């Protein structure tokens, strides 16, 4: 995701694994691998191996959430492989009242 100029233009490299640091500058992305990865043959990765990740979009404004969602939906590939499918959690957009952040959750399938 950080290789995509539209995504990086919004988050400026603030892409974190598992958890954003305390007092992280917004907007940012947090991801967690949920399935796949690591399975190899003698010659390397299995062709067609699919990994799944959950992506949290975090921002101070709802407008930034919409911009990040649009940018992520437009990503055609990453350093790990091609993002083949992006599922968007179409439940209500979330607002964390404790941290005063807008939150959107997306699920990615990455075809290696």
N, C-alpha and C positions, 0 to 999 in steps of 0.2 A: 504493500500500500504506500510506503514512503517513496517508492520509485515513481509513483503517479504524480505529475505536477499539479493536477487539480486538488488531490487530497492533501499533498504536502503544502500547497499554497494556503490551505485553511488551517492546518494543525502545526505547520513549521517543525516537523520532526517529532512532535509530541505523540508518539505511538508507544504504548506501554504493554507489557505482558502481565496478565493477571490483575494488577492493581495500579492505579495512578498514585504517584507520591502525594504526601500531604501537601496542601497548598499548591498543587500543580496549576500552571497557567492554562486557561481555557481558550479555545476549545482543544479537546484532545480525544484520542481514541484509545481504548483498552481492549485487548483481545485475549482469548483463551482457546487453545486447541481442545476440541471436544471429542474427536474421533480420528483414527487413522494415524499415518506416519510411522516411520521407522522400519517397516517391513522391506527387506531387501533380498535380492537373488545374488548369485556370484558376480553378475555383471552390473549390479546396482539396483536402483528402485524398480519395482514392478511397473510396467507400462500400464497406465490407466488407474494407478493408485489414487484414491480420493481421500483427502483430508477435510475435516470439517472444523470450523472455528466459529466462535460466538464473538461478536464485536459490539462493544458499548460505545456509543457516541455521546460525549459529555460536553455541554456548552452552557454559557451564561444566558444565551437567548434562544428562543425557539427558531428564529431565522437562521442562526448558525447551524442548528440541528438539521433543518431542511437543506441547507447548502451542503453539509457533510454527507447526508443521505444521498443526494443527487450525485455527488462526486464519487462515492463508493459504488453506486449502481453503474457508473460509467467506466469503472476499472476493467480493463481487458486482460491484464496479466500482472504477475508479481515476480519477484526473484525466486520464488519457490515453485511456480508453475502458473497455469492459467486458471483464473477464477471462472469456473464453468457455470455456476448458478449462485445467485444471491437471493436468499429468502429474507423478507422484511417482516419482523414481528408487527402485524397489523393491529395488534391490540392498542389500547390508548397510549398515546405518547405520555411519558412519565415526567414528573417533576419531583425532585427530592427536596422536600421542605427543610430538612435539617441542613443540608449543604447548599441549598438554593441553586440547584443545577437542573437543567433540562437533560433528559436521558432518552435515547432511542436505542433499542436492541435489534441487531441484525444477525442472521445466520448465513455463513458463507460455506460453499463447497468449492474446494480447490483441487483441480485435476492436475496431477503431476505427470 
